[in-house]
Amino acid sequence: MKIILDFRYIPDGIRHICADKRVNEWKAGKKSIVKCAVNQRQVVIALSGGELVYFEMDHTGQLDEFKERKRMNSDVLCMALANVPPGEQRSWFLAVGLADGTVRIISLDPSDRLAPRAMQPLPVCAESLCIVENGLYERDPDNAAAASTTSTLYLNIGLQNGTLLRTVLDPVTGDLTDTRTRYLGSRPVKLFRIRMQQSEAVLAMSSRSWLSYYYQNRFYLTPLSYESLEYASGFSSEQCPEGIVAISTNTLRILALEKLGAVFNQVSFPLEYTPRKFLIHPESSNLMILETEHNAYTEETKKQRRLQMAEEMREAAGEDEQELAKEMAEAFLNEDLPESIFSAPKAGHGMWASTLRVMDPVQGTTYNLIRLEQNEAAMSLALLKFHGQPEHQWFLILGIAKDLQLIPRQCSMGYLDTYKVDTSGKEFELIHRTLVDEVPNALCGYNGRLLVGVGKMLRLYDLGKKKLLRKCENKHIPNTIVNIQAIGKRIFVSDVQESVFMVRYKRAENQLIIFADDTHPRWITCTSVLDYDTIATADKFGNIAILRLPSNVSDDVEEDPTGHKALWDRGLLNGASQKADTITAFHIGETVTWLQKATLIPGGHESLIYTTLSGTVGALVPFTSHEDHEFFQHLEMHMRSENPPLCGRDHLSFRSYYFPVKNVIDGDMCEQYNSMEPTKQKFVASELDRTPAEVSKKLEDIRTRYAF
């Protein structure tokens, strides 16, 4: 038997259509129906004035109304019924959201039907409710024997301020415990129950759509990479066993979800060469991508090579093969030959091809493409405003190495190309080219000027009419400058193997002065400035460290007006007179390619995001309370002893592979708590004076506070 509620044709009642096409109607009388909740065997309707009417299907398939009615003390805004469990006749509880800012649990047990069981106050009124059942298994709805007593009922509450609450609904008493909170968007949250992987899931819709589901012993709340939806419902068919039909902007959409458990998604746009650097135009948000390929030809060189090889084909052919050779040469010139017949030869070592591309990051549309000449390897990129120029005018500086050889690392000359960028961020105008004597590996804007790392020399340039004008330089960087970051008046210069140098520019003396450095050698791959005194570094051996200048270092710099003390004092370890402190050190195990301080969710906390050479995206998050720090520190300690790595290696030894781990707790190991055996979970939780549910909640809170 099925229950169908049709409010379009009967606005003042309900219609029950039986399997044999018999139709039963129920009229609400003078009152109107405002909300309804339904499952396989039960119907609850809310009438105007806050009155609840309960229906239940009997063994003959007849929908019976019970005499007991419940009048709530406020208007009903939303209701929810759970699905009938296998082997049961009814769902035992009804959730009702009221206009007084509460959610109430009503009993549907025949012994105390419509009696209140529990109440939970809310910060704002509820928009929608949804009850789902999850557990440590995938339940077959057609097989009652497959149901497990360890399954749990969860009440999901969508609030009008865009927040989602998930709380545990006790299947016996109806009590609400263990509430989790998550902000989803700016619009009220609508909830819809669907099925994924033979388990119940919740589709939450706010300013964007989210999917809440249970997968591999863990709850996920993941945003959908799709347009904003308004309404949805799950369905099943032969072509789509677990599909979703939804409404978006007056159109009907059929969706099927995949890749459960994935936190991030990606859309790939093919490029011509290997991307090396990219910048974001601050006004148009277009991407400016620098592509450089070794052992490659440019398009112009390829055309010349085709002409040369076609001529050689004609000369090598005999008299009886001239016609065939002519046809092959024409096809070769027109690029009609398939790759299986002919593939272009590699250019060889020391041959470079580079392009500068302007792309729309959403659609992948290429607005502009600047091709450099053969053997011009673009190495660095910077977008800045020069002082003395119009306020809205942006300039793009491109660092180029001519005839670059990797071993030994040398080049014939280097260039600094200066482009004027239009207001749309799509068109460039080449102003001039400046010659330098080594590879310009790093560029950075600094107070209306340009800092350039030319080999191991740090130079400061200003904009001229025919070329960039060199103002001053520092020659005390030991090897090669690979990265430059600036904040305020402070400059952080990264050496390829000697960590980070802190530099101060003295405008009166026109000097770049190294006033502090690091005590450890680090093969820097990337850096990120966290604040005026702190910088995060990553090296090619897979270590992340955070360096901080002591407060007295800043005072010493300010109290040395001439800069001569910092310039001539080579005090400690044959380096700068003052040293930075290592605040944290942690071994990732993969070469880190980028560091960025960012916020991943609206209204969330800042975290340090890193990416690795193998494609990993991770985050280092700061603790905001001593309680959280002590909890995760003790959890990590117990996890080391109770859940050692499969290969038997000591966890502390791995995380301290190059430098001793310092002030970092391994979140990956702590999150393995949910995958341990229940007996071990209880043991570890008891050692922490908590329950397993409380430990899991802590792990989920620390994740959702910063990331998806």
C-alpha positions in Angstrom: 0.0 0.0 0.0 1.2 3.6 -0.7 0.0 6.9 0.7 -0.2 9.8 -1.7 -0.9 13.3 -0.4 -2.2 15.7 -3.0 -2.7 19.3 -1.7 -3.1 20.8 -5.1 -6.5 19.4 -5.8 -7.7 19.0 -2.2 -6.3 22.0 -0.2 -8.5 21.3 2.8 -7.9 17.6 3.2 -5.9 14.5 2.3 -6.4 11.9 -0.4 -5.4 8.2 0.1 -5.0 6.2 -3.1 -4.9 2.5 -2.5 -3.2 -0.1 -4.6 -6.5 -1.2 -6.1 -7.2 2.4 -7.1 -9.7 3.0 -4.3 -9.6 6.6 -3.2 -10.3 7.7 0.4 -10.6 11.4 1.3 -10.5 13.2 4.6 -11.7 16.7 5.0 -10.1 19.1 7.5 -13.3 21.1 8.1 -13.0 24.8 8.8 -9.3 24.7 9.5 -6.6 24.5 6.9 -3.6 22.2 6.7 -0.3 24.0 7.2 2.3 21.1 7.4 2.4 17.4 6.9 4.8 14.5 7.8 4.4 11.1 6.2 6.2 7.7 5.9 5.2 4.2 4.7 2.4 3.7 7.3 1.8 7.0 9.2 0.5 10.5 8.4 0.6 13.5 10.8 -0.9 16.8 9.7 -0.8 20.1 11.4 -3.8 22.3 11.2 -3.9 26.1 11.6 -3.7 27.0 15.3 -1.1 24.3 16.1 -3.4 21.3 16.2 -1.9 17.9 15.3 -4.0 15.1 13.7 -2.5 11.5 13.6 -3.4 8.8 11.0 -2.0 5.2 10.9 -2.5 2.5 8.4 -4.0 -0.8 9.6 -3.4 -4.3 8.4 -6.1 -4.0 5.7 -4.5 -0.9 4.2 -7.1 1.5 5.5 -5.9 4.9 6.8 -7.5 5.4 10.2 -7.7 8.7 12.1 -7.2 8.4 15.9 -9.4 10.4 18.2 -6.6 11.8 20.2 -5.5 15.2 18.9 -2.6 17.3 20.2 -2.8 21.1 20.4 0.6 22.7 20.6 1.1 26.0 22.4 2.5 27.7 19.2 2.1 27.5 15.5 3.7 24.5 13.7 6.6 25.5 11.3 7.8 22.0 10.3 7.5 18.3 11.1 9.4 15.1 10.5 8.7 11.3 10.7 11.4 8.6 10.5 11.0 5.7 8.1 9.3 2.7 9.6 12.1 0.3 10.7 12.0 -3.2 9.1 9.9 -5.6 11.2 8.1 -2.7 12.9 4.6 -1.3 12.4 5.3 2.3 13.1 7.9 5.0 13.7 7.8 5.8 17.4 8.5 9.5 17.4 7.4 12.7 15.7 9.6 15.8 15.6 7.7 19.2 15.6 9.3 22.6 15.1 7.3 25.4 16.6 7.2 29.2 16.2 8.4 29.7 19.8 11.9 28.6 18.8 11.8 25.0 20.1 11.8 21.5 18.6 9.6 19.0 20.5 9.6 15.2 20.3 6.1 13.7 20.4 5.5 10.0 21.2 3.5 7.8 18.7 3.5 4.8 21.0 -0.1 3.5 21.4 0.3 3.5 25.2 0.9 7.3 25.3 0.1 8.5 21.8 0.9 12.2 21.1 2.4 12.7 24.5 5.5 15.0 24.7 8.8 13.3 25.3 11.6 15.9 24.9 12.2 19.5 24.0 15.2 21.4 22.7 15.4 25.2 22.5 16.9 26.7 19.4 18.7 30.0 18.8 16.2 30.8 16.0 13.1 29.1 14.6 13.4 25.9 12.7 12.8 25.9 8.9 12.8 22.1 8.3 13.3 18.8 10.1 14.5 15.4 8.9 15.0 12.1 10.9 17.4 9.5 9.4 18.8 6.3 10.7 22.6 5.6 10.4 24.8 2.9 11.9 28.0 0.9 11.4 26.5 -1.1 8.6 24.6 -0.7 5.3 21.1 -1.9 5.9 19.0 -3.7 3.3 15.5 -2.2 3.6 14.0 -5.4 2.1 15.7 -7.7 4.6 14.6 -7.2 8.2 17.2 -9.6 9.5 20.0 -7.3 8.2 19.0 -4.6 10.6 21.4 -4.0 13.5 20.5 -2.8 17.0 23.6 -0.5 16.9 21.9 1.9 14.4 21.2 5.4 15.6 18.5 7.9 14.9 19.6 11.4 14.1 17.4 14.5 14.0 18.6 17.1 11.6 17.3 20.6 12.2 17.6 23.3 9.5 17.4 26.8 11.0 16.2 30.0 9.4 19.7 31.6 9.8 21.4 29.0 7.6 22.7 26.7 10.4 22.3 22.9 10.5 22.0 21.1 13.8 22.4 17.3 14.0 21.4 15.7 17.3 21.0 12.1 18.4 17.4 10.9 19.0 17.2 8.2 21.6 15.1 5.4 20.1 13.6 4.4 23.5 13.1 7.6 25.5 13.1 10.2 22.7 15.8 12.3 24.4 18.0 14.6 22.3 21.7 14.5 23.0 25.1 15.2 21.4 24.2 18.2 19.2 26.5 19.1 16.4 26.4 22.5 14.6 27.4 23.6 11.1 26.8 26.8 9.2 25.7 26.1 5.6 24.8 29.4 4.0 22.9 32.6 4.1 19.4 31.2 3.3 17.2 29.1 5.5 18.1 25.4 5.4 15.7 23.0 3.8 16.2 19.3 4.4 15.2 16.3 2.2 15.8 12.6 2.9 17.4 10.5 0.2 19.2 7.2 -0.1 22.9 6.8 -0.9 24.9 3.5 -0.8 21.7 1.7 0.5 21.8 4.0 3.6 19.8 7.1 4.4 21.3 10.5 3.8 20.1 14.1 4.1 20.2 16.7 1.3 20.5 20.2 2.9 19.8 23.3 0.8 20.8 26.8 1.7 22.6 29.3 -0.5 24.4 26.1 -1.7 23.5 22.5 -1.5 25.1 20.0 1.0 25.0 16.3 1.4 25.1 14.8 4.9 25.8 11.0 4.9 27.6 8.2 6.8 30.4 6.6 5.0 33.2 4.3 6.2 32.4 4.8 9.9 32.4 8.5 9.6 29.9 11.3 9.0 30.5 13.6 6.1 28.9 17.0 5.3 30.0 17.9 1.8 29.0 20.7 -0.5 27.7 19.6 -3.9 29.5 20.9 -7.0 26.3 22.0 -8.6 24.0 24.9 -9.0 21.8 26.1 -6.1 18.7 23.8 -5.7 15.3 24.7 -4.2 13.5 21.3 -3.7 14.6 17.7 -4.1 13.4 14.2 -3.7 15.0 10.8 -4.0 13.8 8.2 -6.5 14.9 4.8 -7.8 14.7 3.4 -11.3 16.4 0.8 -13.5 18.7 3.4 -15.1 19.4 5.3 -11.8 19.0 3.1 -8.7 19.8 6.0 -6.3 18.9 9.2 -8.0 17.7 12.7 -7.1 15.0 14.8 -8.8 15.4 18.4 -8.0 14.1 21.9 -9.0 16.6 24.7 -9.8 15.5 28.0 -11.3 12.2 26.7 -12.7 13.9 23.7 -14.3 13.6 20.0 -13.4 17.0 18.3 -12.8 17.8 14.6 -12.5 21.0 14.0 -10.5 23.2 11.1 -9.5 25.9 11.5 -6.8 29.2 9.8 -7.0 32.6 9.8 -5.3 31.4 9.5 -1.7 34.0 10.3 0.9 35.7 13.0 -1.3 36.2 16.3 0.4 37.5 18.2 -2.6 36.6 18.1 -6.2 38.4 19.4 -9.3 37.8 20.6 -12.8 40.7 20.2 -15.2 41.6 22.6 -18.1 44.4 21.5 -20.4 47.4 23.8 -20.8 50.0 23.8 -23.5 53.1 23.6 -21.2 53.7 22.8 -17.6 52.3 25.5 -15.3 55.0 27.1 -13.1 53.4 30.2 -11.4 50.1 31.9 -11.4 48.6 35.1 -10.1 45.0 36.3 -9.6 44.1 39.7 -11.0 42.5 41.5 -8.0 39.8 43.3 -10.0 38.7 40.7 -12.6 39.7 37.5 -10.7 41.3 36.2 -14.0 44.2 33.8 -13.7 47.6 34.8 -15.1 49.4 31.5 -15.6 53.0 31.1 -16.4 53.8 28.0 -18.4 57.3 26.8 -19.0 58.5 23.5 -20.6 62.0 22.1 -20.8 63.1 20.0 -23.8 60.3 21.6 -25.9 59.9 23.6 -29.1 57.8 26.8 -29.5 55.1 26.8 -32.1 57.2 29.0 -34.4 60.2 26.7 -34.1 57.9 23.7 -34.8 56.8 25.3 -38.1 60.4 25.9 -39.1 61.3 22.3 -38.2 58.4 21.0 -40.3 59.5 23.0 -43.3 63.0 21.7 -42.9 62.0 18.1 -42.5 59.5 18.3 -45.4 62.3 19.6 -47.7 64.5 16.8 -46.5 61.8 14.2 -47.3 61.5 15.6 -50.9 65.3 15.5 -51.4 65.7 12.0 -50.0 62.9 10.5 -52.2 63.8 8.9 -55.5 62.4 9.9 -58.9 59.6 7.3 -58.8 58.7 8.3 -55.2 58.6 12.1 -55.8 54.8 12.2 -56.0 54.3 10.2 -52.8 57.0 12.2 -51.0 55.3 15.4 -52.1 51.9 14.3 -50.7 53.6 13.2 -47.4 55.4 16.5 -47.1 52.1 18.5 -47.6 50.3 16.3 -45.1 53.2 16.8 -42.7 53.1 20.6 -43.1 49.3 20.7 -42.7 49.7 18.5 -39.5 47.3 15.9 -41.0 49.5 12.9 -40.0 48.3 11.0 -36.9 50.5 10.8 -33.9 51.0 7.0 -34.4 52.7 7.7 -37.8 54.7 10.7 -36.8 55.5 12.3 -33.4 57.6 15.4 -33.2 61.1 14.8 -31.8 62.1 16.2 -28.4 64.0 19.5 -28.6 66.9 18.4 -26.3 68.5 19.7 -23.2 68.7 23.5 -22.9 65.7 24.1 -25.1 62.8 25.9 -23.5 59.3 27.0 -24.5 57.2 29.4 -22.4 53.8 31.1 -22.6 51.8 33.6 -20.5 48.1 32.8 -20.4 45.1 34.8 -19.1 42.3 32.5 -18.2 38.8 32.6 -16.7 39.1 30.2 -13.7 35.4 29.3 -13.8 34.8 28.6 -17.5 38.4 27.9 -18.5 38.2 30.4 -21.3 41.6 31.7 -22.5 41.4 35.5 -23.1 45.0 36.1 -24.0 48.1 34.1 -24.8 51.6 35.6 -25.1 54.3 33.2 -26.6 57.9 33.8 -25.8 60.7 33.1 -28.2 62.6 29.8 -28.3 64.9 29.2 -25.3 63.4 31.9 -23.2 62.4 30.2 -20.0 59.9 32.2 -17.9 60.9 31.7 -14.2 58.9 34.2 -12.2 55.9 36.5 -12.2 54.7 39.5 -10.2 51.8 41.8 -10.3 52.2 45.2 -8.6 51.6 49.0 -8.7 54.5 51.4 -9.1 54.5 54.6 -7.1 54.1 57.7 -9.3 51.8 55.9 -11.7 47.9 56.1 -11.8 46.3 54.5 -8.9 44.3 52.0 -10.9 47.2 50.9 -13.2 48.6 47.4 -12.6 52.0 46.2 -14.0 53.0 42.6 -14.7 56.7 41.8 -14.4 57.9 38.6 -16.1 61.3 37.1 -15.1 63.0 35.3 -18.1 66.2 33.3 -18.4 67.8 33.0 -21.8 69.5 29.7 -22.8 69.1 28.2 -19.3 71.1 25.1 -18.4 70.1 23.1 -15.4 73.4 21.3 -14.8 75.5 23.3 -14.2 72.9 26.0 -13.6 73.7 28.9 -15.8 72.2 31.1 -18.5 73.5 33.5 -21.1 71.4 36.4 -19.8 68.2 37.3 -18.1 65.3 39.6 -18.8 62.7 41.5 -16.8 59.7 42.1 -19.2 57.4 44.9 -18.0 53.8 44.7 -19.2 51.0 47.2 -18.6 47.7 45.5 -17.7 44.3 46.9 -18.8 41.5 47.4 -16.3 39.7 44.1 -17.5 42.8 42.1 -16.7 42.8 40.5 -20.2 45.1 42.6 -22.4 48.9 43.3 -21.9 51.1 46.0 -23.4 54.9 45.4 -23.4 56.5 48.6 -22.1 60.2 47.6 -22.1 62.7 44.8 -21.4 65.4 45.1 -18.8 68.6 43.0 -19.0 70.0 41.2 -15.9 73.1 39.1 -15.6 71.6 36.0 -13.9 68.4 34.0 -13.6 65.6 36.1 -12.0 64.0 33.4 -9.9 61.9 35.5 -7.6 59.9 38.7 -7.9 57.9 40.7 -5.3 56.2 44.1 -5.1 57.5 46.2 -2.2 56.1 49.7 -1.4 55.6 50.8 -5.0 58.9 49.2 -6.2 60.0 45.8 -7.3 62.2 43.3 -5.4 64.1 40.9 -7.7 66.2 37.9 -6.8 68.8 37.8 -9.5 70.8 34.6 -8.8 72.1 35.3 -5.2 71.7 39.1 -5.4 68.7 40.9 -4.0 67.9 44.0 -6.0 65.4 46.8 -5.7 64.1 48.3 -9.0 61.8 51.2 -9.8 59.9 51.9 -13.0 61.7 53.9 -15.7 60.7 55.0 -19.2 63.0 52.7 -21.1 63.8 50.0 -18.5 63.6 49.2 -14.8 66.0 51.3 -12.8 68.2 49.6 -10.2 68.1 51.4 -6.9 70.2 49.2 -4.6 71.2 45.6 -4.0 72.4 43.1 -1.4 75.1 40.5 -2.2 75.1 38.6 1.1 72.7 35.8 0.2 74.9 32.7 0.1 73.5 30.6 -2.9 70.3 31.4 -4.9 67.2 33.4 -4.0 64.1 31.2 -4.7 61.4 33.2 -3.0 60.7 36.7 -1.7 57.8 37.7 0.6 57.2 41.2 2.0 54.9 42.6 4.7 55.0 46.2 5.7 58.7 47.3 5.8 60.0 43.7 6.4 61.3 41.4 3.7 61.6 37.6 3.9 64.2 36.3 1.4 64.4 32.5 0.9 67.7 30.9 -0.1 67.7 27.6 -2.0 69.4 25.7 0.8 70.0 28.2 3.7 66.5 28.8 4.9 65.1 32.4 5.2 66.8 35.7 5.7 65.0 38.7 7.2 65.9 41.9 5.4 65.1 45.6 6.2 65.3 48.4 3.6 66.7 51.6 5.0 65.4 54.4 2.8 67.7 57.1 4.1 70.8 55.1 3.4 69.3 53.2 0.4 70.5 49.9 1.8 69.0 46.4 2.1 70.2 45.0 5.4 70.0 41.4 6.7 69.2 41.7 10.3 68.2 38.2 11.2 68.3 34.6 9.8 67.6 31.0 10.7 69.9 28.6 12.5 69.0 25.5 10.5 69.7 24.9 6.8 66.5 24.4 4.9 66.0 23.6 1.2 63.1 26.0 0.7 60.4 25.3 -1.8 57.8 27.8 -0.7 57.0 30.2 2.1 53.9 32.0 3.5 54.0 35.1 5.7 51.7 34.6 8.7 52.2 38.0 10.4 54.8 40.7 10.8 57.2 38.5 12.8 56.2 35.0 11.6 56.7 33.0 8.4 55.9 29.4 7.5 58.4 27.5 5.4 58.5 24.2 3.6 61.4 22.3 2.1 61.9 19.8 -0.6 62.4 17.0 1.9 58.8 17.3 3.2 59.2 19.4 6.3 57.0 22.3 7.4 58.4 24.8 9.9 57.2 28.1 11.3 59.8 30.7 12.2 59.2 33.7 14.4 61.3 36.7 15.3 61.6 37.4 19.0 60.1 40.7 20.1 63.5 42.1 21.1 64.7 41.6 17.5 62.1 44.0 16.2 63.1 46.6 18.9 66.8 46.3 17.9 66.0 47.0 14.3 64.1 50.1 15.1 66.8 51.3 17.5 69.5 51.1 14.9 68.8 54.1 12.7 71.9 53.9 10.6 71.8 50.2 10.0 75.6 49.9 10.3 75.4 47.6 13.2 73.3 45.0 11.4 75.4 45.5 8.2 78.8 44.8 9.7 78.0 42.6 12.7 78.4 39.0 11.7 77.9 37.6 15.1 76.3 34.2 15.4 77.1 31.1 13.3 78.8 33.2 10.6 75.5 34.7 9.8 73.3 37.6 11.0 73.7 38.9 14.5 70.2 37.8 15.5 68.3 34.6 14.9 64.7 33.5 14.4 63.1 30.9 16.7 61.6 27.7 15.3 58.1 27.7 16.7 56.9 24.5 15.0 58.4 21.7 13.0 56.6 18.8 11.4 57.5 16.2 8.7 54.8 15.8 6.1 56.5 13.0 4.1 56.0 14.6 0.7 57.6 17.6 -1.1 55.4 20.6 -0.3 54.8 22.8 -3.3 52.7 25.6 -1.8 51.7 27.2 1.5 48.8 29.6 1.9 47.0 31.1 4.9 43.3 30.9 4.0 39.7 30.4 5.3 38.0 27.5 3.6 34.4 28.1 4.7 32.4 31.3 5.3 32.7 32.5 8.8 35.4 29.9 9.6 38.8 30.2 11.2 42.0 30.7 9.3 44.3 27.8 8.7 47.6 27.1 6.9 46.8 25.1 3.7 49.6 23.2 2.0 49.8 21.2 -1.2 52.3 18.5 -2.1 53.9 17.2 -5.3 51.8 14.0 -5.3 48.5 16.0 -5.1 47.8 16.0 -1.4 45.9 19.0 0.1 46.3 19.4 3.8 45.8 22.0 6.6 47.6 23.0 9.8 45.1 24.6 12.1 45.8 26.5 15.3 44.3 25.6 18.7 42.2 28.3 20.2 42.0 26.8 23.8 44.3 25.0 26.1 41.6 22.4 26.7 41.6 21.3 23.0 45.3 21.2 22.9 45.6 19.0 26.0 42.8 16.7 24.7 44.4 16.1 21.3 47.9 15.8 22.8 46.7 13.0 25.1 44.6 11.4 22.3 47.7 11.3 20.0 49.7 9.7 22.8 47.2 7.0 23.3 46.8 6.4 19.5 50.5 5.9 19.2 50.4 3.0 21.6 47.0 1.5 20.7 47.0 1.9 17.0 50.6 1.7 15.7 51.3 1.9 11.9 50.9 -1.3 9.9 54.5 -1.3 8.8 55.7 -1.2 12.4 57.6 2.0 12.2 57.6 4.3 15.2 55.2 7.2 14.6 57.3 9.8 16.5 60.4 8.8 14.6 58.6 9.3 11.2 57.3 12.8 12.1 60.7 13.7 13.3 62.6 12.4 10.3 64.8 15.5 9.7 63.9 17.8 12.6 62.4 16.8 15.9 58.6 17.4 15.8 57.7 20.4 17.8 54.3 21.9 18.8 52.3 20.0 16.1 49.8 17.2 16.8 49.2 14.6 14.0 45.6 15.1 13.1 45.7 12.2 10.6 46.6 9.8 13.4 43.9 11.2 15.8 41.2 10.8 13.1 42.0 7.1 12.9 40.2 6.8 16.2 36.9 6.3 14.4 38.3 3.3 12.5 39.5 1.4 15.5 37.8 -1.5 17.1 35.0 -0.5 19.5 36.8 -2.0 22.5 39.9 0.1 21.8 37.8 3.2 21.3 36.2 2.6 24.7 39.6 2.1 26.3 41.1 5.2 24.8 38.0 7.3 25.7 38.1 6.0 29.3 41.7 7.1 29.6 40.6 10.6 28.5 37.7 10.6 30.9 35.2 10.8 28.0 32.8 8.6 26.1 33.6 7.4 22.5 30.8 9.7 21.2 32.4 12.7 22.9 35.8 11.9 21.4 34.2 11.6 17.9 32.4 14.9 18.4 35.7 16.6 19.3 37.3 15.2 16.1 34.4 16.4 14.0 34.3 19.8 15.6 37.9 20.5 15.0 37.5 19.5 11.3 34.3 21.4 10.6 35.6 24.5 12.4 38.2 25.0 9.6 37.4 22.9 6.6 34.6 20.9 4.9 
